[in-house]
Amino acid sequence: MSDLARVEVVGCGLMGSGIAEVCARAGRDVVVVETGPAAAEAGLRRVTRSLERAAAGRPTVAEQRAAAGRIAVTTDMARLADRDLVVEAVAEDERAKTEVFARAMTSGCAHPLGPLALADLIGPDTVQAIARSMYAEYREPLYAPPPFLARMVEAGRLGRKTGRGFHPYPGRLAGQDERG
């Protein structure tokens, strides 16, 4: 088996269920994460029906059952901690995708904050200064501050310092510390 023995699929709609099925049929251990028990059950039914509809020349009944046995469906994002590969397959909705990314970074990867929340804590202006310094030192384009970050800084969206950065921080005023 390859280095990608354990796969996680976040979302079990049409695309996610297909990805989970292909990975399971390829012999991978698959965990699918859904938003709730009803969505998890529906996703598992979708994968099972697809395996059962396999046409002639495709997997035998025994192979279909073996593939189904390699798929676990859960609502616990923390299950992705031991996965070699995580595939995001949620609805094409920015809020849903952002939620999955922030939850995956904090729950599954054991980071105390997602990367954008961390940037807000540090301050986009500080992140921009660090990027400029690294770019000046190494002249590698990948270290140059992204234009979006520069626009945020120009607009005064300095994260927790100003109450708005990548995320909003309602009730926070400039200069207010964590205790209020």
C-alpha positions in Angstrom: 0.0 0.0 0.0 1.2 3.6 -0.6 2.0 6.3 1.9 -1.7 7.4 1.6 -3.2 4.5 3.5 -5.7 6.6 5.6 -7.9 9.1 3.9 -10.4 11.6 5.3 -13.2 13.1 3.2 -15.0 16.1 4.7 -18.5 16.1 3.2 -20.4 13.2 1.8 -22.6 14.7 -0.9 -22.3 13.5 -4.5 -18.6 14.5 -4.9 -17.5 13.4 -1.4 -19.3 10.1 -1.5 -17.6 9.4 -4.9 -14.2 10.3 -3.5 -14.8 8.1 -0.5 -15.9 5.2 -2.7 -12.9 5.4 -5.0 -10.5 5.5 -2.1 -12.1 2.6 -0.4 -12.2 0.5 -3.6 -8.4 1.3 -3.9 -7.9 -0.3 -0.5 -7.6 2.9 1.6 -9.0 3.2 5.1 -11.6 6.1 4.7 -13.2 8.3 7.3 -16.0 10.6 6.1 -17.0 13.6 8.3 -20.4 15.1 8.0 -22.2 17.9 9.7 -24.7 15.8 11.7 -26.0 12.3 12.2 -28.7 12.6 9.5 -26.2 13.9 6.9 -23.7 11.1 7.9 -26.4 8.4 7.5 -27.4 9.9 4.1 -23.8 9.9 2.9 -23.2 6.3 4.0 -26.4 5.3 2.1 -25.2 7.2 -1.0 -21.9 5.3 -1.0 -23.5 1.9 -0.3 -26.0 2.4 -3.1 -23.3 3.4 -5.5 -21.2 0.3 -4.6 -24.3 -1.9 -5.1 -25.0 -0.5 -8.6 -21.6 -1.4 -9.8 -21.9 -2.7 -13.4 -20.6 -6.0 -14.8 -16.9 -6.3 -14.8 -16.6 -4.0 -11.8 -16.1 -5.2 -8.2 -17.6 -8.4 -7.1 -20.1 -8.5 -4.2 -17.3 -9.5 -1.9 -15.1 -6.6 -3.1 -18.0 -4.2 -2.7 -18.6 -5.3 0.8 -14.9 -5.1 1.6 -14.8 -1.5 0.2 -17.9 -0.6 2.3 -16.2 -2.0 5.3 -13.3 0.4 4.8 -15.5 3.4 5.1 -16.5 4.9 8.5 -18.8 8.0 8.7 -18.7 10.3 11.6 -19.5 13.9 12.7 -16.2 14.2 14.7 -13.7 16.3 12.9 -11.0 15.2 15.4 -11.0 11.8 13.6 -8.8 13.4 10.9 -5.8 13.7 13.2 -4.3 10.4 12.0 -5.1 10.7 8.3 -2.5 10.9 5.6 -4.7 12.8 3.2 -7.7 15.0 3.9 -10.0 16.0 1.0 -12.5 18.8 1.4 -15.7 18.1 -0.5 -18.3 20.4 1.1 -20.9 22.5 -0.7 -19.6 25.4 -2.8 -20.3 27.9 -0.1 -17.6 30.2 1.2 -18.9 30.2 4.8 -19.1 26.3 4.8 -15.6 26.0 3.4 -14.2 28.5 5.9 -15.9 26.7 8.8 -14.4 23.4 7.7 -10.9 24.9 7.2 -10.9 26.6 10.7 -12.3 23.4 12.4 -9.9 21.1 10.6 -6.9 23.2 11.6 -7.9 23.4 15.3 -9.6 20.0 15.8 -7.8 17.7 13.4 -4.3 19.2 13.3 -4.3 20.1 17.0 -3.4 23.8 16.3 -4.7 26.1 19.0 -5.9 28.5 16.3 -6.4 28.3 12.6 -3.9 30.2 10.4 -6.1 33.2 9.7 -7.1 33.5 13.4 -3.4 33.4 14.3 -2.7 36.1 11.7 -5.4 38.2 13.3 -3.8 37.7 16.8 -0.4 38.7 15.5 -1.9 41.4 13.3 -2.0 41.5 9.5 0.4 44.5 9.7 2.9 42.5 11.5 2.5 39.5 9.2 3.0 41.9 6.3 6.2 43.3 7.9 7.6 39.8 8.4 6.8 38.9 4.8 8.5 42.0 3.5 11.6 41.3 5.6 11.8 37.7 4.4 11.3 38.8 0.8 14.0 41.4 1.2 16.4 38.9 2.6 15.8 35.9 0.3 14.3 37.5 -2.9 11.9 34.5 -3.2 8.5 35.5 -4.6 6.8 33.1 -2.3 7.9 35.3 0.7 6.4 38.5 -0.8 3.4 39.8 1.1 0.2 38.9 -0.8 -1.6 41.9 -2.3 -4.8 41.0 -0.3 -2.8 41.4 2.9 -1.6 44.8 1.8 -5.1 45.9 1.1 -6.3 44.7 4.5 -3.5 46.7 6.2 -4.3 49.8 4.1 -8.0 49.5 5.1 -7.1 49.3 8.8 -8.2 45.7 9.2 -5.5 44.8 11.7 -7.1 41.9 13.4 -7.8 41.9 17.1 -6.1 45.2 17.4 -8.9 47.0 15.5 -11.8 44.5 15.9 -11.6 43.2 12.3 -9.1 41.3 10.3 -9.7 38.0 8.5 -12.5 37.5 11.1 -14.7 40.1 12.9 -14.1 40.7 16.6 -17.3 42.4 17.8 -17.0 44.6 20.8 -13.2 44.8 20.6 -11.7 48.3 20.5 -8.2 49.3 19.4 -5.9 48.9 22.4 -8.2 46.6 24.4 -6.4 43.6 25.9 -7.9 40.1 26.4 -9.4 41.0 29.8 -11.5 43.8 28.2 
